[in-house]
Amino acid sequence: MKILHINFSKEGGAAIGVKRFHEALKDRGIRSEIFYFSEYLKKNSINSLNTLIKWKIQVYLKKIIFKFFTNINSKESHSLNYFSVLKIKDILSEKKPDIVHLHWIGNEMISIKDISKIDIPLVWTFHDMWPFCGGEHFTENNRFRSSYNKLSRSKYESGIDINKLLWEKKFKLLSNKKINIVCPSNWIKKKLDRDKIFKRNIKIISPYIIDKKKWEVKIKKGKNDREKKIKIVFIATSSVNYRKGFPYLYKAIEKYLDKDKYEIVCVGDKPKFFDSITIEKKYLGYISNYKQIKKIYSSSDILVMPSLMESFGQIYIEAGICGLPCVAFKNTAAEDIVKHKFNGYLAKFKSSKDLANGIEWCRSKFLSSLEKKKIKKMTIKNFSNTKINNLVKLYKKIENKNF
């Protein structure tokens, strides 16, 4: 059995998740390969060059459409994936997989129509909401539940209802397509429970995983509450994005916490309000080397990640395997990872005050090395490489033609 994973890029959260699945599958003796669209575009071949030209045209066309033909009141990124760019049939003919596993395929990489024409058993991990929405990768308005009818459209939008057109295209081409869906979290699964495109499809939950050998760290001796400041770490590759919730952390620090007791370190894109924080702070920029990330976690005391919408949130398990308690919001995918007042704190949704309560609670409970070891043990138990059984079972059922 050969699995071909297809993902847009080697960078980003989805890419990290894909690579971890790929390595875990190989450890199980399953043939696995990853196709990265961004790497394919760099190849020195006629096909790659033609694809690159078509892709750039589509990206430019998308900008034109959103600038002149539609006005969408949204901070979220969109993908159209309306026209063919990647010749997926040629890729599959070359790679000869038994199962195609789609991952993050937005940004005009592959058309909705081309997805519908894949005639090899198909698995699709929903790394965001795009597969069952219009063009939005995440959205709070849930228009997909009402088939994007006119009444569900925001009064602040005008022009072509591009999200409605894209949803209708997906419904027409994918609603009867046999696709086995993988949800990284219960949060995504619950969204799908009220979806109309994939309501008849097989759906399983298979969370992201982490290699305990690569992420092995020595838990340091805990600090005394009266010792040096407690270090908060905030890590997000797109922390300027409103979904990452940094303004709530900013308000929690400035309005509710004792500023003499805390400092903060930020990794990723610099958040909008970071420079205005009045506690000791350090911005480290984007870091892709996991060994450096491990050092940052190991030198920190609490991860605070007040994301509003995530399909999973891999940094929670990265922090957890390093022994850090996590503070996050309720009603998000973090609920699958953070157990309230056990390995962290789940604050009331969008409440900076309760976020501050969570930080204070973690400071009082998780400074000892013993407590940190408990968090590490729990993370390994729930999210180590061995936790791909659901995915492997799905592959084998497909191989045996039970799905």
C-alpha positions in Angstrom: 0.0 0.0 0.0 1.4 3.4 -1.1 0.0 6.6 0.3 0.6 9.9 -1.6 0.1 13.0 0.6 -0.5 16.2 -1.4 0.1 19.5 0.3 0.7 23.1 -1.0 3.9 23.9 0.8 6.7 22.5 3.0 6.1 25.4 5.5 3.3 26.1 7.9 1.2 24.1 10.4 -0.4 21.7 7.9 3.0 20.9 6.4 4.4 20.1 9.9 1.4 17.8 10.5 1.7 16.1 7.1 5.4 15.4 7.7 4.7 13.9 11.1 2.1 11.6 9.7 4.4 10.6 6.9 7.2 9.7 9.2 4.9 7.8 11.6 3.5 5.8 8.7 7.0 4.9 7.5 7.8 3.7 11.0 4.8 1.3 10.6 6.2 0.0 7.4 3.7 1.8 5.2 5.0 3.3 2.0 4.4 7.0 2.1 5.4 10.0 -0.1 4.7 13.7 0.1 4.1 15.9 -3.0 4.6 19.6 -2.3 3.2 21.9 -4.9 5.6 24.7 -4.0 8.6 22.4 -4.6 7.1 21.1 -7.8 7.0 24.7 -9.1 10.8 25.0 -8.6 11.6 22.1 -10.8 13.5 22.7 -14.0 11.0 21.3 -16.4 8.5 22.5 -19.0 5.5 21.1 -17.1 6.6 22.9 -13.9 7.2 26.1 -15.7 3.8 26.0 -17.4 2.2 25.2 -14.1 4.0 28.1 -12.4 2.8 30.5 -15.1 -0.8 29.3 -14.8 -0.6 29.5 -11.0 0.7 33.1 -11.0 -2.1 34.1 -13.4 -4.7 32.5 -11.2 -3.3 34.2 -8.1 -3.3 37.6 -9.9 -6.8 37.0 -11.2 -8.0 36.3 -7.6 -6.6 39.6 -6.5 -8.4 41.4 -9.3 -11.7 39.7 -8.4 -11.5 40.7 -4.8 -10.4 44.2 -5.5 -12.8 45.2 -8.2 -15.8 42.7 -8.4 -16.6 41.8 -4.8 -16.4 43.4 -1.4 -16.1 40.9 1.4 -16.0 42.2 5.0 -13.5 39.6 6.2 -10.0 39.5 7.6 -9.7 35.9 6.6 -7.7 34.6 3.6 -9.6 33.1 0.7 -8.9 30.5 -2.1 -10.9 30.2 -5.3 -9.4 27.0 -6.8 -11.8 27.4 -9.6 -9.6 26.9 -12.7 -7.2 24.0 -13.4 -3.6 24.7 -12.6 -1.9 21.5 -11.5 -2.2 18.5 -13.8 -3.0 16.2 -11.0 -3.7 13.2 -13.3 -0.2 13.4 -14.6 1.2 13.5 -11.1 -0.8 10.5 -10.0 0.2 8.6 -13.2 3.8 9.2 -12.3 3.6 8.4 -8.6 1.2 5.5 -8.9 -0.3 5.6 -5.3 -2.9 3.3 -4.0 -4.5 6.0 -1.9 -4.3 9.8 -2.4 -4.4 11.8 0.8 -5.1 15.5 0.2 -4.1 18.0 2.9 -3.9 21.8 2.6 -4.5 22.4 -1.1 -5.7 26.1 -1.2 -4.2 29.2 -2.9 -5.2 28.1 -6.4 -3.2 24.9 -6.4 -5.8 22.4 -7.7 -9.3 23.1 -9.0 -12.5 21.8 -7.4 -13.3 20.1 -10.7 -9.9 18.3 -10.8 -10.5 17.0 -7.2 -13.8 15.5 -8.3 -12.1 13.7 -11.2 -9.5 11.9 -9.0 -10.3 8.2 -9.6 -8.0 6.7 -7.0 -9.3 6.1 -3.4 -9.3 9.5 -1.8 -8.7 10.7 1.8 -8.8 14.4 2.7 -7.6 15.9 6.0 -9.5 19.2 6.7 -6.8 21.4 8.1 -9.3 24.3 8.0 -12.8 25.1 6.9 -12.2 25.7 3.2 -13.4 22.3 1.9 -16.9 22.8 3.2 -17.1 26.6 2.9 -17.0 29.0 0.0 -13.6 30.5 -0.4 -13.0 31.2 3.3 -10.4 29.2 5.1 -12.0 30.1 8.4 -15.2 31.9 9.2 -17.4 32.8 12.1 -20.6 33.4 10.2 -21.3 29.7 9.3 -23.0 30.6 6.0 -22.3 27.0 4.8 -25.1 25.8 7.1 -27.7 27.7 5.0 -26.1 26.9 1.6 -24.9 30.6 1.3 -28.4 31.9 0.7 -28.9 35.7 0.3 -30.3 36.1 3.8 -27.1 34.8 5.3 -24.8 37.3 3.5 -23.5 40.1 5.6 -25.0 43.6 5.0 -21.4 44.9 4.8 -20.7 42.7 1.7 -21.5 43.8 -1.9 -20.7 42.8 -5.5 -20.4 39.2 -6.7 -21.1 36.7 -3.9 -18.0 34.7 -4.6 -18.3 32.5 -1.6 -21.8 31.4 -2.7 -20.5 30.6 -6.2 -17.6 28.5 -4.9 -19.9 26.7 -2.4 -22.3 25.8 -5.1 -19.4 24.6 -7.3 -18.2 22.3 -4.5 -21.7 21.0 -3.8 -22.3 20.2 -7.5 -19.0 18.4 -7.9 -18.1 17.0 -4.5 -21.4 16.1 -2.7 -21.6 12.7 -4.4 -17.9 12.1 -4.5 -16.6 9.3 -2.3 -14.1 11.1 -0.1 -12.9 9.7 3.3 -12.6 12.7 5.6 -10.1 13.1 8.4 -10.8 15.7 11.1 -7.9 16.8 13.2 -10.2 17.7 16.1 -13.7 17.5 17.4 -14.1 21.2 16.6 -13.8 20.5 12.9 -16.0 17.4 13.2 -18.8 19.4 14.9 -18.7 22.0 12.1 -19.1 19.1 9.6 -22.1 17.7 11.4 -24.1 20.6 10.0 -22.4 20.7 6.6 -24.3 19.8 3.4 -21.6 18.9 1.0 -20.0 16.0 2.9 -23.0 14.9 5.0 -22.9 11.3 3.5 -19.1 10.9 3.7 -17.1 8.7 6.1 -15.5 10.9 8.8 -12.9 10.0 11.4 -11.0 12.0 14.0 -7.2 11.6 13.8 -5.3 14.4 15.8 -1.9 15.7 14.9 0.9 13.8 16.5 4.4 14.4 17.8 7.6 12.3 17.8 8.6 11.9 21.4 12.2 11.0 20.4 12.8 14.1 18.4 11.0 16.2 21.1 12.7 14.6 24.1 13.7 17.3 26.6 14.9 17.2 30.1 12.4 18.8 32.5 14.3 21.4 34.5 14.0 21.9 38.1 11.0 24.1 38.8 11.4 27.7 40.0 10.1 29.0 43.3 7.1 31.3 43.1 9.2 34.1 44.6 12.1 33.7 42.2 12.6 35.4 38.9 9.7 36.3 36.6 7.3 33.8 35.0 8.0 33.6 31.3 4.9 33.5 29.0 5.5 32.2 25.5 3.3 33.0 22.5 4.1 31.2 19.3 2.2 31.6 16.0 3.5 31.8 12.5 0.7 34.2 11.6 0.2 36.0 14.9 -0.9 39.2 13.1 -3.9 37.2 12.0 -6.9 38.1 14.2 -7.7 34.4 14.7 -4.6 33.9 16.9 -6.1 36.2 19.5 -3.1 38.1 20.6 -5.2 41.3 21.5 -6.9 39.2 24.3 -3.5 38.3 25.7 -2.4 41.9 25.5 -5.4 43.1 27.4 -5.0 40.3 30.0 -1.4 41.4 30.6 -2.1 45.2 30.7 -5.3 45.2 32.6 -5.4 42.1 34.9 -1.9 40.7 35.6 0.7 41.9 38.0 3.3 43.2 35.6 6.2 42.7 38.0 5.7 38.9 38.0 5.7 38.2 34.2 7.7 38.6 31.0 6.8 37.4 27.5 8.6 36.0 24.5 7.0 35.9 21.1 7.9 33.7 18.1 6.5 34.1 14.6 5.2 37.3 12.9 5.2 40.2 15.4 1.6 40.7 16.7 0.0 44.1 16.3 0.1 45.1 19.9 3.4 43.5 20.9 5.5 46.7 21.0 2.9 48.3 23.3 3.1 45.7 26.0 4.6 47.2 29.2 6.2 44.1 30.7 9.6 42.8 29.9 9.4 41.3 26.4 11.5 39.7 23.7 10.6 39.1 20.0 12.5 36.3 18.4 11.0 36.3 14.9 10.2 33.3 12.8 12.0 30.1 13.8 11.6 26.9 11.8 14.2 24.7 13.5 12.4 22.5 16.0 15.6 22.2 18.2 15.6 26.0 18.7 11.8 25.9 19.4 12.4 23.2 22.0 14.9 25.4 23.8 12.4 28.3 23.9 9.7 26.0 25.4 12.2 24.6 27.9 13.2 28.1 29.0 9.5 29.2 29.4 6.9 28.6 32.0 3.5 28.9 30.4 2.2 28.8 26.8 -0.7 31.2 26.2 -2.4 30.7 22.9 -5.8 32.4 22.8 -6.7 31.3 19.3 -10.3 31.9 18.2 -10.4 29.3 15.4 -8.0 26.4 14.8 -8.4 23.0 13.3 -6.1 21.6 16.0 -3.2 23.6 17.3 0.1 21.8 17.2 1.9 24.2 19.5 -0.2 22.9 22.4 1.3 19.4 22.0 4.8 20.8 21.4 4.6 22.8 24.6 3.0 19.9 26.4 5.7 17.5 25.6 8.2 20.0 27.0 6.2 20.1 30.2 4.5 23.5 29.7 0.9 24.2 30.9 -1.3 25.8 28.2 -3.8 28.6 28.6 -6.4 28.7 25.7 -10.1 29.5 25.1 -13.0 27.2 25.5 -15.1 26.3 22.4 -12.0 25.8 20.3 -10.0 22.9 19.1 -7.8 23.3 22.2 -10.4 21.5 24.1 -9.1 18.2 22.6 -5.7 18.9 24.1 -6.0 21.1 27.1 -7.9 19.5 30.0 -9.2 22.3 32.3 -7.1 22.6 35.5 -5.2 19.4 34.7 -2.6 20.3 32.1 -3.7 23.9 31.7 -6.6 26.2 31.8 -9.5 26.8 29.4 -10.7 30.4 29.7 -14.1 31.7 28.8 -14.3 32.4 25.1 -12.9 35.9 24.2 -12.5 36.8 27.9 -9.2 38.6 28.6 -10.1 38.6 32.3 -10.5 34.8 32.5 -7.4 34.4 30.3 -5.5 36.3 33.1 -7.2 34.0 35.7 -5.8 31.0 33.7 -2.3 32.4 33.6 -2.4 33.1 37.4 -3.8 29.6 38.0 -1.0 28.0 36.0 1.6 30.1 37.8 0.4 28.8 41.1 0.1 25.1 40.1 2.7 24.2 37.5 6.0 25.6 38.5 7.4 22.4 40.0 9.3 19.8 37.8 6.9 17.1 39.1 3.9 18.8 37.6 5.7 19.5 34.4 6.6 15.8 34.1 2.9 15.0 34.5 2.0 17.3 31.6 4.7 15.7 29.4 3.5 12.2 30.3 -0.1 13.1 29.4 1.0 14.6 26.0 3.0 11.5 25.0 0.1 9.2 26.0 -2.4 11.1 23.8 -0.4 12.5 20.9 2.8 10.4 20.3 3.5 8.7 16.9 1.6 5.6 18.1 -1.7 7.5 18.0 -2.2 7.1 14.2 -4.3 3.9 14.6 -7.5 5.5 13.3 -5.7 6.7 10.2 -4.0 3.4 9.6 -7.3 1.5 10.1 -8.9 3.9 7.5 -6.2 3.2 5.0 -6.5 -0.6 5.5 -10.3 -0.5 5.1 -9.9 1.4 1.9 -7.2 -1.1 0.7 -9.6 -4.0 1.5 -12.4 -2.1 -0.3 -14.5 -1.9 2.8 -15.0 1.9 2.3 
